[in-house]
């Protein structure tokens, strides 16, 4: 038995044994992944009567532990999210990959708006894309209310897409909490993340369809 063969026999079991000693589940899974990868090299390198059976079995164990490791990493990533981010990811931004959504929220700013405040003004430039997190806004065209916006509705998305001034005025009908993004920062992020661009276009389409479906304006009562 040469040195390489001896290492291929002993090293996988040493790594797997060490993995079971550590207390953290993620390190356990990663240790097992490395151990099974080394064991797979052994079965590929050393001819054996049941070589292919061992290769298939070890490969299966490797993939199972790799999958479990990914699940644990994702769970740790989600644990770092706020309650608001969890809610948004499961509702308004459920079509975005988690990593992309997290990057989107890193450049977001939260704002509290009073009743009657103007969010965007007709024929004026719009510097931010906004999303209603809580509260209700009314859209006014030529000074007349035409529809309303509630939770998970975008404000200023048409100006964001076209670069044109606002085509209508939006005012807060109740106290509101908004998430906002500077257009310049969002453009830069979209250039780096193609999934974000495609995801936002889909969200804007759904949002526009929802706005068009509202035919009657109802002024909400103060809560």
Phi, psi and omega per residue, in radians:
X1 nan 2.098 -3.135
X2 -1.443 3.078 -3.062
X3 -1.142 -0.720 -3.138
X4 -1.075 -0.765 3.132
X5 -1.095 -0.755 3.138
X6 -1.079 -0.706 3.116
X7 -1.157 -0.716 3.140
X8 -1.140 -0.482 3.106
X9 -1.373 -0.808 -3.001
X10 -1.447 -0.708 -2.999
X11 -1.048 -0.793 -3.140
X12 -1.014 -0.729 -3.105
X13 -1.248 -0.571 3.082
X14 -1.139 -0.772 -3.139
X15 -1.138 -0.743 3.139
X16 -1.144 -0.688 3.111
X17 -1.120 -0.707 3.118
X18 -1.125 -0.642 -3.132
X19 -1.063 -0.628 -3.119
X20 -1.338 -0.231 3.130
X21 -1.418 -0.631 -3.088
X22 -1.183 2.673 -3.043
X23 -1.621 -0.403 -3.063
X24 -1.453 2.238 -3.114
X25 -1.001 -0.664 -3.115
X26 -1.140 -0.753 3.114
X27 -1.137 -0.600 3.073
X28 -1.054 -0.860 -3.121
X29 -1.120 -0.751 -3.138
X30 -1.154 -0.655 3.083
X31 -1.111 -0.725 3.111
X32 -1.173 -0.634 3.092
X33 -1.066 -0.826 3.125
X34 -1.113 -0.761 -3.130
X35 -1.074 -0.796 3.139
X36 -1.212 -0.544 3.072
X37 -1.134 -0.725 3.092
X38 -1.177 -0.669 3.105
X39 -1.143 -0.636 3.099
X40 -1.095 -0.696 3.072
X41 -1.071 -0.646 3.125
X42 -1.097 -0.846 -3.102
X43 -1.170 -0.514 3.092
X44 -1.322 -0.640 -3.040
X45 -1.414 -0.638 -3.050
X46 -1.764 2.047 3.086
X47 -1.049 2.438 -3.098
X48 -2.682 2.670 -3.097
X49 -1.076 -0.684 -3.133
X50 -1.867 0.607 -3.015
X51 -0.988 -0.856 -3.052
X52 -1.197 -0.604 3.089
X53 -1.127 -0.761 3.122
X54 -1.156 -0.638 3.118
X55 -1.126 -0.783 3.140
X56 -1.129 -0.786 -3.126
X57 -1.111 -0.777 3.137
X58 -1.169 -0.677 3.111
X59 -1.082 -0.712 3.124
X60 -1.096 -0.781 3.115
X61 -1.113 -0.649 3.106
X62 -1.090 -0.831 -3.110
X63 -1.173 -0.668 3.119
X64 -1.072 -0.825 -3.117
X65 -1.239 -0.553 3.070
X66 -1.145 -0.745 3.102
X67 -1.087 -0.787 3.129
X68 -1.111 -0.611 3.086
X69 -1.125 -0.722 3.102
X70 -1.102 -0.720 3.108
X71 -1.062 -0.736 3.138
X72 -1.163 -0.705 3.107
X73 -1.095 -0.745 3.127
X74 -1.119 -0.703 3.138
X75 -1.121 -0.709 3.105
X76 -1.136 -0.636 3.118
X77 -1.133 -0.749 3.141
X78 -1.163 -0.549 -3.139
X79 -1.101 -0.398 -3.120
X80 -1.464 -0.067 -3.125
X81 -1.464 2.617 3.043
X82 -1.367 2.934 3.104
X83 -1.075 -0.666 3.129
X84 -1.119 -0.735 3.140
X85 -1.149 -0.687 3.093
X86 -1.056 -0.764 -3.123
X87 -1.109 -0.813 -3.116
X88 -1.125 -0.685 -3.135
X89 -1.143 -0.539 -3.107
X90 -1.555 -0.113 -3.116
X91 -2.153 -1.524 -3.015
X92 -1.097 -0.641 -3.027
X93 -1.989 0.494 -3.074
X94 -1.138 -0.348 3.141
X95 -1.464 -0.157 -3.131
X96 -1.544 2.470 2.995
X97 -1.023 2.566 -3.072
X98 -0.995 -0.743 -3.105
X99 -1.114 -0.735 3.135
X100 -1.167 -0.740 3.116
X101 -1.046 -0.728 3.138
X102 -1.086 -0.730 3.104
X103 -1.125 -0.642 3.110
X104 -1.104 -0.721 -3.118
X105 -1.286 -0.393 3.134
X106 -1.190 -0.433 3.132
X107 -1.816 0.121 -3.127
X108 -1.475 2.708 3.049
X109 -2.231 2.384 3.119
X110 -1.628 2.426 3.135
X111 -2.362 2.478 3.042
X112 -1.846 2.238 -3.027
X113 -2.068 2.414 3.107
X114 -1.514 2.743 3.116
X115 -1.044 2.345 3.122
X116 1.591 -0.199 3.134
X117 -1.203 2.528 3.097
X118 -1.558 2.186 -3.123
X119 -1.535 -0.822 2.996
X120 -2.456 2.640 -3.081
X121 -2.014 2.426 -3.138
X122 -0.980 2.350 3.113
X123 1.255 0.105 3.095
X124 -1.794 2.650 3.096
X125 -1.137 2.535 3.137
X126 -1.930 2.050 -3.067
X127 -1.562 -0.303 -3.052
X128 -2.352 2.552 2.905
X129 -1.569 2.370 -3.079
X130 -2.192 2.652 3.040
X131 -2.286 2.303 3.118
X132 -1.337 2.032 3.055
X133 -1.588 -0.683 3.138
X134 -2.669 2.399 3.122
X135 1.939 -3.047 -3.078
X136 -2.389 2.432 3.072
X137 -2.162 2.710 3.115
X138 -2.052 2.375 3.095
X139 -1.627 2.262 -3.139
X140 -2.046 2.339 3.070
X141 -2.151 2.141 -3.069
X142 0.956 0.649 3.079
X143 1.462 -0.033 -3.116
X144 -1.978 2.375 3.113
X145 -1.225 2.344 -3.111
X146 -2.080 -0.449 3.101
X147 -2.901 3.130 -3.089
X148 -2.312 2.822 3.140
X149 -2.208 2.418 3.093
X150 -2.260 -2.847 -3.028
X151 -0.856 2.420 3.086
X152 1.225 0.303 3.058
X153 -1.695 2.435 3.094
X154 -1.481 2.635 3.046
X155 -2.230 2.230 3.118
X156 1.495 0.257 -3.079
X157 -1.248 -0.583 3.132
X158 -1.190 -0.707 3.072
X159 -1.128 -0.647 3.118
X160 -1.105 -0.717 -3.109
X161 -1.296 -0.684 -3.027
X162 -1.700 -0.414 -3.059
X163 1.433 0.048 -3.126
X164 -1.501 2.831 3.049
X165 -1.091 2.902 -3.126
X166 -1.098 2.403 3.138
X167 -1.582 -0.097 3.140
X168 -2.700 2.908 3.071
X169 -1.724 2.421 3.094
X170 -2.120 2.203 -3.137
X171 -2.163 2.612 3.097
X172 -1.321 2.099 3.101
X173 -1.510 -0.337 3.081
X174 -2.459 2.940 2.958
X175 -0.983 2.448 -3.011
X176 -2.334 2.725 2.952
X177 -2.160 2.187 -3.053
X178 -2.105 2.692 2.916
X179 -1.914 2.291 -3.083
X180 -2.242 2.665 3.080
X181 -2.324 2.336 2.997
X182 -1.159 2.336 -3.071
X183 -1.042 -0.723 -3.098
X184 -1.105 -0.730 3.137
X185 -1.191 -0.647 -3.131
X186 -1.234 -0.659 3.064
X187 -1.054 -0.762 -3.141
X188 -1.085 -0.748 -3.133
X189 -1.173 -0.675 3.118
X190 -1.114 -0.593 3.120
X191 -1.159 -0.519 -3.134
X192 -1.554 -0.416 -3.043
X193 -2.165 1.597 3.135
X194 -1.010 -0.576 3.129
X195 -1.107 -0.557 3.130
X196 -1.204 -0.760 3.141
X197 -1.055 -0.850 -3.141
X198 -1.130 -0.709 -3.126
X199 -1.134 -0.751 3.142
X200 -1.167 -0.668 3.109
X201 -1.079 -0.687 3.085
X202 -1.134 -0.782 3.138
X203 -1.103 -0.710 3.121
X204 -1.106 -0.660 3.132
X205 -1.111 -0.809 3.103
X206 -1.100 -0.711 -3.111
X207 -1.119 -0.757 3.133
X208 -1.115 -0.720 3.115
X209 -1.073 -0.684 3.114
X210 -1.146 -0.670 3.128
X211 -1.167 -0.703 -3.121
X212 -1.203 -0.430 -3.117
X213 -1.339 -0.276 3.122
X214 -1.478 1.931 -3.046
X215 -1.694 -0.464 -3.095
X216 -2.090 2.407 3.109
X217 -1.536 2.274 3.064
X218 -2.141 2.078 3.117
X219 -1.282 2.068 -3.126
X220 -1.249 2.631 3.076
X221 -1.418 2.633 3.087
X222 -1.108 2.458 3.106
X223 -1.643 nan nan
